[in-house]
Amino acid sequence: MIEVILLERIERLGKLGQVVKVRPGFARNFLLPHKKALRATKANLEVFEKQRHELEAQNAAERSKAETLATKLDKVTVVVIRQASDTGQLYGSVSARDVADAAKDAKHEIDRSQVQIDQPIKTLGLFSVKVRLHPEVTAKITINVARSPEEAVVQAEKGAAIIKAEAEKAEVVAALGVPPEAVAAEGAEAEAKPAKKKKAKAEDAPAEAEAAPEGKAKKPRGKKASEA
């Protein structure tokens, strides 16, 4: 392990100016060549302390610019046209380059290195993808993967309807002051009641069937008694 001075925030590692221990390979192959860190030597520590305020001011300016861009990108949906099977399975997958190219076609400058796809996109549909605009700022754009522009419009309309329904449900929950879990449990219980009634009728049916012959058997005895 070697010690380095971080020149920007690195997720799950540390913030600007922090001295951390990392594996030599990670430092040589990523942090140092991309100027994200300096070796934590006495000389570098002195240089960093002299430049700390300038680096922090520069970082703050870049973060503010990224935050402004993030507010715009959070509402952006880009369309990626791909061939797919009848079941919606893509012949391949959507890559970070595909997302960046689609964003540029929609007049949004995004570098493929900024696109973070958590899970491979291999089906048609709407997907939320993270875009790292700054070490401390992440935006989310919607990727509409469809076979044609017309299909993309249909998917977008369905997605908007689902979002609207969820928003209305959230408003009702907030107005009632009831936890979402309680509303979900109440809905599940309401759905279960018809099933319980059907089950109860099914269980009572054999008993009624067994009782019927006995009732018929009593009629002749009652008739004979009256005739006597």
C-alpha positions as CSV (number, residue, x, y, z in Angstrom):
1,M,0.0,0.0,0.0
2,I,1.2,3.5,-0.7
3,E,-0.1,6.9,0.5
4,V,-1.5,9.5,-1.9
5,I,-3.0,13.0,-1.6
6,L,-6.4,13.2,-3.4
7,L,-6.8,16.1,-5.7
8,E,-10.6,15.5,-6.0
9,R,-13.3,13.5,-4.3
10,I,-13.0,9.8,-5.1
11,E,-16.1,7.7,-4.3
12,R,-15.6,5.2,-1.5
13,L,-12.0,6.5,-1.0
14,G,-11.9,10.1,0.3
15,K,-12.3,13.8,-0.5
16,L,-10.1,16.5,-1.9
17,G,-6.9,17.0,0.2
18,Q,-7.2,13.8,2.1
19,V,-4.2,11.5,2.4
20,V,-5.2,7.8,1.9
21,K,-3.6,4.5,1.4
22,V,-4.2,2.7,-1.9
23,R,-2.8,-0.3,-3.8
24,P,0.2,0.6,-5.9
25,G,-1.5,-0.6,-9.1
26,F,-4.5,1.6,-8.6
27,A,-2.3,4.6,-8.0
28,R,0.0,3.9,-11.0
29,N,-2.8,3.0,-13.5
30,F,-5.6,5.4,-12.5
31,L,-5.0,8.0,-9.8
32,L,-1.6,9.4,-10.8
33,P,-1.9,9.4,-14.6
34,H,-5.3,11.0,-14.5
35,K,-4.1,13.6,-12.1
36,K,-6.6,12.6,-9.4
37,A,-3.9,12.3,-6.8
38,L,-0.2,12.9,-5.9
39,R,2.2,10.7,-4.0
40,A,2.1,11.8,-0.4
41,T,5.8,12.8,-0.2
42,K,6.9,15.7,2.0
43,A,7.6,17.9,-1.0
44,N,4.1,17.2,-2.5
45,L,2.4,17.8,0.8
46,E,4.0,21.3,1.0
47,V,3.1,22.1,-2.6
48,F,-0.5,20.9,-2.0
49,E,-0.9,23.1,1.1
50,K,0.3,26.1,-0.8
51,Q,-2.3,25.4,-3.6
52,R,-5.1,24.1,-1.4
53,H,-7.2,27.3,-1.5
54,E,-6.8,27.6,-5.2
55,L,-7.7,23.9,-5.8
56,E,-10.7,24.1,-3.5
57,A,-12.0,27.3,-5.2
58,Q,-11.6,25.6,-8.6
59,N,-13.4,22.5,-7.4
60,A,-16.3,24.6,-6.0
61,A,-16.6,26.4,-9.4
62,E,-16.6,23.2,-11.3
63,R,-19.1,21.6,-8.9
64,S,-21.5,24.6,-9.3
65,K,-21.3,24.3,-13.1
66,A,-22.0,20.6,-12.9
67,E,-25.0,21.1,-10.6
68,T,-26.5,23.5,-13.0
69,L,-26.1,21.0,-15.9
70,A,-27.5,18.2,-13.7
71,T,-30.8,20.0,-13.2
72,K,-31.2,20.1,-17.0
73,L,-30.1,16.5,-17.6
74,D,-32.4,15.0,-14.9
75,K,-35.3,15.8,-17.2
76,V,-33.7,14.5,-20.4
77,T,-34.8,11.4,-22.3
78,V,-32.7,10.1,-25.2
79,V,-33.9,7.5,-27.7
80,V,-31.7,4.6,-28.7
81,I,-33.0,2.5,-31.7
82,R,-32.1,-1.1,-31.6
83,Q,-33.2,-4.4,-33.3
84,A,-34.9,-6.8,-30.9
85,S,-36.8,-10.1,-30.9
86,D,-40.5,-10.4,-30.5
87,T,-40.0,-10.9,-26.7
88,G,-38.1,-7.5,-26.5
89,Q,-34.6,-9.0,-26.1
90,L,-32.0,-6.9,-27.9
91,Y,-29.6,-8.4,-30.4
92,G,-26.6,-7.1,-28.3
93,S,-26.7,-4.5,-25.6
94,V,-26.7,-0.7,-25.1
95,S,-23.2,0.6,-24.2
96,A,-22.0,3.8,-22.6
97,R,-20.8,5.0,-26.0
98,D,-24.4,4.4,-27.4
99,V,-25.8,6.5,-24.6
100,A,-23.3,9.3,-25.1
101,D,-23.9,9.3,-28.9
102,A,-27.6,9.4,-28.5
103,A,-27.3,12.3,-26.0
104,K,-25.1,14.2,-28.5
105,D,-27.7,13.7,-31.2
106,A,-30.2,15.3,-28.8
107,K,-27.8,18.3,-28.4
108,H,-26.5,17.2,-25.0
109,E,-22.7,17.0,-24.7
110,I,-21.9,13.9,-22.6
111,D,-18.6,12.0,-22.7
112,R,-18.9,8.2,-22.6
113,S,-16.5,8.1,-19.6
114,Q,-19.2,10.0,-17.7
115,V,-21.9,7.4,-18.4
116,Q,-22.3,4.8,-15.6
117,I,-24.5,1.8,-16.6
118,D,-25.0,-0.3,-13.4
119,Q,-26.5,-3.3,-15.2
120,P,-26.2,-4.1,-19.0
121,I,-29.2,-2.9,-21.0
122,K,-30.3,-5.9,-23.1
123,T,-34.1,-5.3,-23.5
124,L,-36.5,-2.8,-24.8
125,G,-37.9,-0.2,-22.4
126,L,-37.1,2.8,-20.3
127,F,-34.0,2.9,-18.2
128,S,-32.4,5.4,-15.8
129,V,-28.7,5.8,-16.3
130,K,-26.3,7.8,-14.2
131,V,-24.0,10.5,-15.6
132,R,-21.0,11.5,-13.5
133,L,-20.6,15.2,-14.2
134,H,-18.3,15.9,-11.4
135,P,-16.8,13.8,-8.6
136,E,-19.5,15.2,-6.3
137,V,-22.4,15.6,-8.8
138,T,-24.4,12.9,-10.6
139,A,-27.3,13.4,-12.9
140,K,-29.8,10.8,-14.2
141,I,-31.1,10.6,-17.8
142,T,-33.7,8.3,-19.1
143,I,-32.8,5.9,-22.0
144,N,-35.7,4.9,-24.2
145,V,-34.6,1.8,-26.0
146,A,-37.0,1.0,-28.9
147,R,-37.2,-0.7,-32.3
148,S,-38.5,2.4,-34.0
149,P,-39.2,6.1,-33.2
150,E,-42.9,5.3,-33.2
151,E,-42.4,2.6,-30.6
152,A,-40.3,5.0,-28.5
153,V,-43.2,7.4,-28.4
154,V,-45.6,4.7,-27.1
155,Q,-43.1,3.6,-24.5
156,A,-42.6,7.2,-23.3
157,E,-46.4,7.7,-23.0
158,K,-46.8,4.5,-21.0
159,G,-43.9,5.5,-18.8
160,A,-45.4,9.0,-18.2
161,A,-48.7,7.4,-17.2
162,I,-47.0,5.1,-14.7
163,I,-45.1,8.0,-13.2
164,K,-48.3,10.1,-12.9
165,A,-50.1,7.2,-11.2
166,E,-47.3,6.7,-8.7
167,A,-47.2,10.5,-8.0
168,E,-51.0,10.6,-7.4
169,K,-50.7,7.6,-5.0
170,A,-47.9,9.4,-3.1
171,E,-50.1,12.5,-2.8
172,V,-52.9,10.4,-1.3
173,V,-50.6,8.7,1.1
174,A,-49.1,12.1,2.2
175,A,-52.6,13.6,2.6
176,L,-53.8,10.6,4.7
177,G,-50.6,10.6,6.8
178,V,-50.4,6.8,6.5
179,P,-47.1,5.0,5.8
180,P,-46.9,3.6,2.2
181,E,-46.4,0.1,3.8
182,A,-49.8,0.3,5.4
183,V,-51.5,1.3,2.2
184,A,-49.8,-1.6,0.4
185,A,-50.9,-4.0,3.1
186,E,-54.4,-2.7,3.0
187,G,-54.5,-3.2,-0.8
188,A,-53.2,-6.7,-0.5
189,E,-55.8,-7.5,2.2
190,A,-58.6,-6.2,0.0
191,E,-57.4,-8.3,-2.9
192,A,-57.2,-11.4,-0.7
193,K,-60.8,-11.1,0.5
194,P,-62.5,-12.3,-2.7
195,A,-60.1,-15.2,-2.8
196,K,-60.9,-16.1,0.9
197,K,-64.7,-16.0,0.1
198,K,-64.2,-18.3,-2.9
199,K,-62.2,-20.7,-0.8
200,A,-64.8,-20.7,2.0
201,K,-67.6,-21.4,-0.6
202,A,-65.5,-24.3,-2.0
203,E,-65.0,-25.7,1.5
204,D,-68.8,-25.5,2.3
205,A,-69.9,-27.1,-1.0
206,P,-69.0,-30.7,0.0
207,A,-70.7,-30.3,3.3
208,E,-73.9,-29.1,1.6
209,A,-73.7,-32.0,-0.9
210,E,-73.4,-34.5,2.0
211,A,-76.3,-32.9,3.8
212,A,-78.7,-33.1,0.8
213,P,-79.2,-36.9,0.7
214,E,-79.9,-36.9,4.4
215,G,-82.6,-34.2,4.0
216,K,-84.2,-36.2,1.2
217,A,-84.2,-39.3,3.3
218,K,-86.2,-37.5,6.1
219,K,-89.1,-36.5,3.8
220,P,-90.5,-40.0,3.3
221,R,-90.4,-40.8,7.0
222,G,-92.2,-37.5,7.7
223,K,-94.8,-38.4,5.1
224,K,-95.5,-41.9,6.5
225,A,-95.9,-40.4,10.0
226,S,-98.6,-38.0,8.7
227,E,-100.5,-40.8,6.9
228,A,-100.5,-42.9,10.0
